[in-house]
Amino acid sequence: MEKNKIEKVTSRAAGYISRGRLRDAIAVLRELSEKGMQWEISDGLDRIEKNYAYMLRYLTDGVKDPDRDKIYADLVCEILMASDMLARRLMMPDCATLYFNTLRIVRTRCTSLPQLLSDYTGLYADDNNIAARLAQGQKISMDADKKEMERVERDIFNYIWTMYPVREPETDALRSMLSDAAMPLRTKHLAVSALVLGAMEIFDSGRLLLLMDIYGDSDADMSLTSSALAGILLALFRFHDRPLPVNVQNRLKLLSDTPHWQSDLKTAFLELIRTRDTERINRTMREDIIPGMMKMRPDIINKINDGTLDPDNMEANPEWEKMLEDSGLAERIRDLSELQQEGADVFMSTFSHLKSFPFFNEAANWFMPFDTEHTDVAATGLPSTLTRLIAAMPMLCDSDKYSFFLSLDAVPESQRKMMLSQFEAQNSAHLEEMMKAEASIHPNRRRATLSAFLQNLYRFLNLFRRKGEFYNPFPDGVNLLKVEALTPYFRDFETVQVVAEFFFRYGYWEDALFSFNHLDSISEPQGQIFQKIGYCHQKLGELDKAIEYYHQAELFDPESVWLMRRLASAYRMKGDFLTAAGFYKRLADKEPENIDLTLTLGVVLMQAGDYTAALTNFYKAEFLDGNSIRPLRPLAWTLFLTGDYRRARKYYERIMEDKPTPTDYLNMGHVAMALEEYKEAINFYKLSMTAASEDSEALIRNIRADSVALGSAGVTDSTVALIIDALLYSLR
C-alpha cells in the first residue's frame, strides 16, 4: 500500500481523535486494517471499542466514575498506538526509506536484541579478546577482528533504532548492557543514540521510559545521560500535540525531583535553541567571510611577494590586521569568536563538505564516539600526537573529527608528508597547552557532552545523504515552551527570559512572542515585556495587537521615546495617519532640532491631509538643514498638492541642480502638466524614463499611479491619455 494513502488515513483518524470522535477514528483505522489484512490490529481495535462502549454505557446510565478522564486518556493513547503500529506494518513490505530498508534487513539478520547483544558479548568474553583490550586502552592490530566488532556495533544500532514497540525483553537487555562495566562506552553511546533517533521517528512510550531511566541513572556516564536527556526533550517536542500516557507523565514528575533536573533542563533548552543560530553562522561563513578572504587573497600574495607581509608572523602584522579591518572581516571574525566562546557551533560550514566519505553512508557512524583505534582512523597512519590532539578538542564533535582524519587520508602523499613533518616539528608541550586552552571553551562537562551530541545529531539530520527521510526539528527551531508536559518546569524567570531574548534578538518573531507571553504568565506585569510582545506582533503584521500591548506598556513608562516611535510607526502602517502624527508630534517636541523627526512628522501630516501643518514642518526642516535638498522633495510635492504649482516648480528646479531621481523628473512633469506646459511635461517624463532605465510601459504605470493627484490639479483623464500618446510618438 502506498505511503501517502496510509498517512492520509492515519491523519484522518488523528483529526477525529482531536475532535473527540473516537468512534469515527476507530472505524477508519479498522477499515484500513482489514483492507491490509492486519487482523491482530483489528482485534486490538475491537477490544478498544468494546472498552469505550462500556465507558459510554456507564456514563449514560449515570454511574459515577472518578477515573473516567484517566480511562478516556488511556483509550486515546491506545488508539494512537494502534494507528502507529498499523501504519508501520503496512509500510514495512514496500516503503523504500532507509528506516524501512534497515528494518527489513534487521528482521532478516537478527532474531532478537537479547541474542544480538549476547553474540556481541562473546567478542569480549575473556581478557585476551579485542573488546577487553580496547576498554583497557590497549592498541589492537587485528584489523579483521576490529572490523567485525564495528559491524556488530552497527547492527546493534540499527536494531535499537528500528525496534517498535520497545517491550520488556528489549528493555531488560538494554539495561543489562548499559550497566555492564566491561561493555565499551562507545557501544553504549551508539545504543543510546539509536534510542534517540528511534524516539524521533515514531512515538513509543516504552522507548521514552527507557531514555528517562538512563537519564536518571546516577551511575551512568555523563555522555549517556546527556544524550538521553536530548532524546527525551526532542521526542516530547516532536509529539507535543499528542497526549502523553499516564505512566510517562508520572515518570517525568519523578525526574523533576532529581537534583540536576532544573539546571539540566535549562542547559538543554539553551543548547537546543543555539542550534537555530548554526545556519546563520554558516551563512556568514559562506557568504561573507570565505568570499571576503578569497577577494583578499591576491593582495595578500602580492604583499608577501614584495616583502610587505611576513608570512611567518601574520597574526602580529599591522598590515594584515589593517587589511582585515578595512574589509570588515575583522568584526565578523570577532563576532564568530565570541559566539564560539559562548558554545555556538561555528564549524558546521567548515566540515559540511567533508561528509561524502563512504564512512558516512552508515547512519550509525554519525553517532560513533571518536576512537583513535577505529579502523578508519588507524588506516590513515597519522602520528599519535595528532590523533591525541584532535581527540581532545572539545569544540569538534565526533563526526567532524572523523571528517578531519578521512580528509587527511585523501591528501596526496607528497603534501601529506610535508604537512605531517611540519606538525611533528611542533613542541609537544605546546600541544598540551593548546589542548588545555581549547578545553576551557567548555568548562562545564555536562553542557559539553550535551552540545557534542546535538552537533552530531544536527550534522546527521542536515548532511546525511538521505536526510530528507528524517524528521528534522532544527530548521524551524525547537521551542520547549510549546511542550505542555514541560510547561510546569519552566517557571524560572531567568531561563525563560534568556530564551525569549535569544528569539527576539535574531528575529524569530513567532517563538519570541510565544516565549514572552509565557514570561508574562509567570511574572508580575512588566512594561518591557509588553513592549517586546507588542513589537513581535508588529513584526508579524498584527498591528491591532501590537498597538494594544504598546498602550499597556505605556502605563509603565508614558514618556518612553521607544514606545512613542513604535506607536507612531504602528498607527502609520495601519493607515491612521492622524493618530500617528500625534505621537510624532510628541517626539518632535522632545527633540525640536531633530531634522528626521521634523520631516517624518511633516510627511505623516501630509498623508493625513493636513497640508498646512505639513508645510510648517517642511519649512522648519528647510531652515534647520538649509544645505540639503532632503526637505525640498516633500515640500515641493505638498505645494503641488495644495495647488501652489509655481512655488512647487521653484523647489523642483532647485532639486534638479543636485542629482535628481527618476521620481523628481516624474513629479516635475506633473507640475508642468498642472501649469498646462505639456511639451515641458513630456520632456521631464522622458528624463524620468531614461534615469530609471525603464521602458515606456513602466513610465505609463508611474504616471497613472498619480492620477488622483493629477485630477486634483485639474488634469483630466483624457488629457493624461493624450499626453501619454504624444509621449509615445515622440519616442519613435
N, C-alpha and C positions, 0 to 999 in steps of 0.2 A: 504494500500500500504506500502511496506517495506521502512523503514527509509533510508537505504543506496541507494535505487533506486531513491528516491525523491532527496536526496542530490546530487546524480550523475548528475541529470538533471539540478538542480538549479546551480550547479557548472559549468556545461557546458554553461549555459546561462550567468553566470558571466564572463566566459572566452571570450565569443563573445562580451560582452559589453566592456571588457578591450581592445579588438582589434578594437573597433569602428563598430562592425557589429550588430547594434540594430535590424535590420530586422530578422536576424537569432535568436537572443536572444528571441524576441517576439514569433517567430514561435515555438521554442522548449517549451517555457512556455505555449503557447496556447494548444499545443498537450497534455501536462501533465494535464492542467486544464480541458480540455474536457474529457480526459480519467477518471479523478477523479470526473467528473460532478460538477465542481465548476463554474457554469455559471456566477455568479456575477463577478468573477475574469476574466473570458473570456471576458465579456462585457467591463471590465476596460482595458484589453489589446487591444481590438478593438478600444477603444477611444484613447489610447496612440498611436496606429499605425496610426490612421487617422490624428492625430495632427502631427505625424512625417512625414507623406506623404505630408501634407500641407507645412511643412517646406522645404522638399526636392524640392517641386514644385516651391516654391518662389525662392529657390536657383538656380535651373536650368533655371528659367525664367529671372534671372539676377536682381531680386528685392533686393535692399539694405535693410538690417535689422540689425541695431546696437545691437539688443537684441538677435541675433541668438545664440551666445555662451551660454547666460543665459537660453534660451529656451531649447537648447540641454542638458545642465546640469540638468535642471528640469525633462526632459524626462528620462534621465538615472536614476535619483533618483526614479521616479515613477515606472520604470520597476523593479528596485531592490526591491522596497517596495512590488510590486505585487508578485515578486518571494518569498519574505519572507512570505507574507500572504498565498500564495498558499501552501508552504511547511508546514506551521503551521496547516492549515486546514486539509491537507491530513494526517498529523501525529496524529492529535488530537484523532481520534477514537481508535487507537490501540497502539500507542507508549507507552512503559512501563517505560519511565524515570520518575523520581519524578516530574519534571516540568509538564509533560502532565498528570500524575496521579492527581496532585494538581489542574491543570486547569479543569479537568473533575469534580472533587469534588466541586470546587468553582462554576462552572456553574450549578451544581445541587442544591447547598445550597442557593446561593445568587442571588438576582435579579439584583442589580447594586451596585456600590460603594457608590453613594449618599445614597441609602437605608441602606446599611450596617453601614455607619458612623452615620446615623440618629438613628438607633437602638442602636448603642454604646453610643451615646449622652444621650439616655434615662437612662443609668446607672448612670449618674451624673447630672440629671436634677434638683435636689434640694440640699440644703445644708446638708441634712442628709444622702445623698447617699454615696456609697463606694468610688467613684472616687474623689468626692469633699474632703472627709476626707483624702484620700491618698495625694491629691495635697496640703493639708494644713499640711501634716506631721503627722497626727493623726494615732494612731495604730488601726488596724482593727482586729476583732476576728471572723468575719463571713466568714469562710473558703469557704462555698458554693458560696457566692457572689463573693469572690475574684477569685475563680477558674473559675466562669462564665466570669468574666471580662477578665481574662487571655486567655480564649478560644476565646472570640470575638477579642481580640488583635491579636491572631494568624490568625484568619480568615481575618482580615484587611490586615495583612502582606501578606498572600497567594494571596489575590485578587490583591493587588497592584503589587506583584511580577509577576503574570501571565497575567495581562491585556495587551492587544495589539490590535490595536494601542491606545495610550493614546489620548483620544478625549476631547472635551470641557467640557462635564458633569463631567468626572472624574477629569479633571484639576481644575475646579471650586470647586468641593467638597474637593479636597486635599488642595487647597489654603485656603479655609474656615477653615478646620480642623487645619492646621498649624498656622493660625492666632488666633485661639480660645485660649484665656488665661486660660480657665478652663480645657482645654484638658491636661491630664497628659503628661509630657515631654517624658516619656518612650514610650508612644504610638506614639508620633510624630517621635521619633527616629526610631522606628520599621518601620514606614511608609517610611521614607527616606531610610533606609537600604534596604527595599523591592524595592524601585525605583532603587537603585544602582544595586542590584542583577539582576533585570529585564533588566537594560540597558546593562549588560554584556552578556545577553542571546541572545537578538535579537536587531538589530538596530531600534531605534524608535526616530525620531526627536522630537515628542511631549514629550516624556519622558526626552530627553536631555534638551529641553527648560524649562521644569518644574524644573529640577535639577539646571539649570542656574538661574532661578528665586529665588530658595531657597538660593543658594549661594549669590546672590546679595541682599538679604533682610537684611538690616542693623539692623532690629528689631529681627531677628531670633536668637535663642540660638546658641552659637558658635559650640556646638557639632553637630548641624544640618547643619550649613554652611560648616563645615569641612568635614562631611560625603558626602555632596552634591558635594563638590569640588573633592573629591576622586572618586566619581562616574563619574563625567564629564570626568576626565582625563583617567580613566580606560576604559570607553566606547570609547573615541576617540582613545586610543591605540589599543583596540581590533579591531576596524574597521578602522584602519589608512589607509588601501589601498582602502577605499570606499569614493567616492565623498560626501562632505557634502552639504546638501541643503542650498540654499542661506539664508533662514531665520535663520538657525543655525549659519552660518558664521557671519551674521550681529549681532546676539546676543552675540557671542563670542567677537566681536570687542567692543561692549558696555561694556562687563565685563572687558575688558582690561583697561578701563578708570576709574575703581573703585580704590579707594586709596590703598587697600590691595592686589590687583591682583598680582603684580610682586613679592612681598615678599611671598605671599601665594603659588604662583606657584613654587618658588624656594624651599620653605619648603616642599611642597608636593612631588616634584621631589626627593629631598634628602631622604625623608621618604620612598618613593616607592623603590628607589634603595637600601636602607638599608635593606629592607625585603629580598633582594637577599642574604644577609650575614647570614640570620637566619639559613639556612640549614648548613652552615659552622660551626656556633656556636653549633648547635645541634650535629653535628658530633664530635666536640671537646668534648662536654659533654659526648656523648655516647661512644666514642672510647678511650678517654684519661682520662678525669677527674674522671668519675664514676668508670671505671675499676681500675684506679690508686688508688682511695680511698678504693676500695674493697680489693686490694692487701695489702694495708697498715693496714687494719682492724685487722688482727691477732697481728701485732706488737703493735698497739695502745692498744689492750685489755691486752696484756702481760705487757706493761709498766704501765697501770693503776693498774693491779693486784699486781705488785711488788712495786708500790708506786712511780715510776719514773715520771709519768704524773699525774697532778692534774685535774680530770675531771671537777671540778667547775671553773677552771681558765685556760682553754685550750688556749684561744686566747693570753694569755700573757706568755705561757710556752715556753722557748727556745728550749726544746726538741721537742715539737710539731712543731715549726717553722723549726727546722733543718730537721726533717723528711720530711716536705713538700718541702723544698729547695732541699734536696738530691734526691728526687723522680722526680723533675722537674715540679711538680704540682703547686708549688707556683707561678711560672712565668705565667703559663696558667691561673691560677685564677686571677692574677693581670691583665692580658690582658682582661679577661672577665669583670672584674670590670670596667676597663677603657671603654670598649665598652658599658657597661650598663650606665655609666655616660654620654656617647655620645647619649644615647637613643636607643641603639640596643636591640633587643628582645632576652633576654637570658633565658626566662622562658618557651619557647616553648617545649623544651625537658622535663622539669620538669612536665608540666601539660598534655603532649600529651597522657599519659597513663590513664588520668582521664576523658576521654570523652566518656566512654561507658555507662554512666548512661542513663536511659530512657529519662531524661530531654533533652538530646542532640539528640534524634531521630527526634525532630521537628526543621526544618530549622530556624524558627523564633527565637527560644531560643538562637541560637548562636549570635544573634544581640541584645538580650534583655539587656537593661542597668541594671546594678546590682542594685537590690532593696532589702533592708533588710526585707521588708514586703511581698516579693514574697512567695507564699505558699510553695515552695520547700525549701526556706531558713528558713522560720518561723518554718517549721516542724522539723528542726534539734534541736530546743530548746537550741541553743548555746547562751552564755551570750551576752548582748547588747554591752559590751565593745569590745568584739572580733569582732562582726559584724561591729561596727563603724570603728575599726582599718582597717579591710580588705577592707571595702567600700572606705576608704580614700587613699588606697595605689595606687599611680599613675602608678607604674611600672607593675601592674597586669591589664590586660584587663578584660572586663566584664565576658567573658566565663571562664577565669581562676579563677575568684572569685567564680563563681558558682561551678566550679570543686572543689575548696578548701572546700566549705561547704558540698557539696554532699559526698565528700570522708570522711570528718569527721563523717558524719552521718553513714557511713558504718563501722567505727571503733568499735570493741567490747565494750560493755558498761563499763566494768571494766577499760579498758585502757583509754577510753574516759573520764571517771570521773576523773581519776588521772591526765590526761593531762589538763583538764579544771580547776581543783583545783589549779594546778601549775600556770596556766595562770591568774586566779583570784587573786593569791597572788602578782602579779606584781603591782607596783605602777602606778596608773592611770596617774600621772604627767609624768612618764617615757614613757608611751604610747603616750602621746601628743607630747613629744619630738621626738619620733620615727616617728610619722606621719609628723611632720614638716620637719624632715631630709629627709624622702622619697619624700616629695613634692618638695624638692629642685632639684630632678633629672629632673623634667620637669617644670622649672620656666616659660616657655612660654606656656600659656594655649592653644593658637591656635595650636601650634605644638603638645601639649599633646593630645588634642581631636582628631586630625587627626591620630596620632600614635595609639591611643586606637582603633579607628575604623578599621584601617588597620590590627591591630593584631587580632581583632575579625574576619575580613574577611579572613585573612591568615589561621587562625585555621580552619574555616569552609571549605575552599577550599582544605585543606590538611589533615584534620582529620575526617570530616563528613563521616558517614558510606556509603554514595553514592557519594563520592567526584568525582569519575570518570565520572560522568554525567555532570559536570560543567566545563566551560572554566576557566582555572587557569593560569593567566599570570605570576605567581611568579617563578616557576621553571626555566624558560628561561630568566626571568628578564624583567623589564619594563624600556624601554628607550624612554622617551617622545620626544627626539630629532628626532625620526623617524616619529613623527606625523606632517605631513605637515601643518595642521591647526594651530599648536602651534609654528612652527618654527619662525614666526616673534617676538614672545615674549621671545625667548632665544637669546637675543643679549647681555646679560650681561656676560662679560668675566669671572668674578669670579665664577659665578654659573656654567657655562659650564666646567670650569677648575676643580672645585671640583668634578663634576660628572665624568669627564674623568679620573681624578686621582684615583677615587674610583674603577672604572672598571679596570684600569691599575694595581692598587695595588694588586687586588685579582685575576688577570689573566683572566678577561672576555674580551678576546682579540678582538672579533668582535665588541662588544659595545664600547670598548675603542677606537678602530680605527675609528668607526663612530663618536664618540664624539670629538676626536682630530681633525678629518677632519673638523667638524663643527667649532671647536675652531679656526682653521686656517682660515676659511672663514670669521670670524667676527673680525679678528685681523691682525695686521701687521705681516709679516713673522718673525718667531722666530726659532732659532736653536733648542731649547729644544723641541718644538712641532714637528719639523721634525724628531728629534731623536726618539721620542716616537711613531710617526706614523711608522717610519721605523722598530722599534722594534716589534710593533704589527704585521706588515706584516711578519716579520721573524718568529714570534711565530706561525703564521698561515700557514707557509711554503711557503710564497710568496717571494722568495729570490730576484728576479729581482726588485720588488717594494721596498723591504727593502733596497737594495743597492742604488736605485735611491734616496730615502729620506735621507739615511745616507750621501750621497755625497752632497745633498742640505744643510744638517746640517753642513757639513764640511766647507762650505763657511763662516759660522759664527764663527766657532772655529776649525781651521785646526789642532791644536795641542791637541785636546781633546783625552785623553787616552781612555776614554769610547768609543768614536767613532771608534778609531783605532781597539779596541778589537772587536767591533760589525762588522765592515767591514771585519776584518780578519776572524772572525767566519763565516760570511755570504758567503764570497768567498770560504772558505774551504768547507762549506756544499754544495755549488754549484759544487764543484769539480775543481775550478780554483785555484789550489794549488800555482802556481807561483805568482799570484796577492796576495793571502793570505799571502804568505811568505814575500812579500814586506811590508805589514802592521805589521806583527810580527817582522820584522827586525827593523822597526821604534820604536816599543815598546821596543824591547831588547836594542836598543841604548839608550833609556831613562833610562832603569834600567839594566845596564850591569851585575849587581851582582844577578839578579833575576833568580834563577835556573829553575823555572817553565817556564818562558818565553823562556829561552835558549833551554830547552828541546822541548817545543812546536814548536819553530822555526825549530829545527832540524828535528822533525817528519814531518812537512809540507814540508820542503825541500826534505826529503826522498820520500814523496808522489809525489812531483813534479819531481822526478827522478834526482835531483841534489845531488848525494850521497857524493860527495867530500865536498860540503858546509855543508851537514847534519852531516858528521863525524866531521868536525871542531867544530860544536856546541855541539855535544855529548862529545867530548874530553874536551871541555871547562866546560861542566856541571859536568863531572867526576872530573875535577880539583877543581871546586867550592864546590862539595859535595862528597869528597873522601871517606867518611864513609858510604855512601848509595849505594845500588845496583840499585836505580832508573835509573840513566843514563846508566847502563850497558845493560839493555834489548834492548832499541832501538839501542844502539851502536853495540851490538853483531849481531842483525838482519841486520843492514845496512852493516856490514862487510861481512855477509853471502851473501847479495845481490850483493856486489861488487866482490865476488869470493875469498875473503880472508878467507878461511874456517878454517885454523889452528888458526888464531888470534881470529876468531869468537868463536871457541871451547874454547879457553882460558878464554874468558869472560863468556861463558856459564858455565864453570867449577866453576868460582867464584860465579855465580848466584846459582849454585847447593848447595853451602855451606850455603845459607841463605833462607830457606823456599821457595823452588821453586814451581811454579804454574804448573798446567797441561800444559799450553801453553809453559812454559820453557822446560819441558820434550819433548814436541812435536817438538819444534824448535831444541833442541839438537839432536833429532832423524834425522831431516832434514840435519843438519851439518854432522852427521855420514854417511848419505846416499851420500852426495856430496863427502865425502872422501872415499867412497866405503867400509866403515866399516859396513857391513849390519847386522851382529849379534848385534853389539852395537846399531844400529838404532832400531832394533826390541825390544831390552831391554828398550830403552827410550820411545818407543811408548807404550809399556805395562805399564810403570810407569805413563805415561800421562793418560791412561785409568783408572788406579787404583785411581790416585789422583783426577780425575774428577768424580769418581763413575759412569761412563758411560759404556754402552755396546760396543761391537766391532763395531757395525754399526755406532755409533756416532764417534768413532775414525777414521773409514774409511772416513767418510764425512769430518772430520777435515784435514786429510792428503790430500784428493783430492782438498780441498779448496785452498791449497798452490801449486797446480800443476804447475802454471806459474813460481813461484819462483824456484821450483824443476827442471823444464825444463831448466831454465836459468843456473842452476848449473850443467847441463849435465845429469840429471837423466831422463831417458826416461819413457814414459807411461808404456811400457812393464815391465821395472824394478820395477816401483811402483806397478804394478799388482802382480808381483812375490813376492815382499816383503810383500804385504798385505796377500797373500795366505800363505806364510811362517809364518807370524804372527798368522794367524788363526789356523794353525796346531799346533803352539807352545802353544796355549791356551787350547788344549784338556786335 
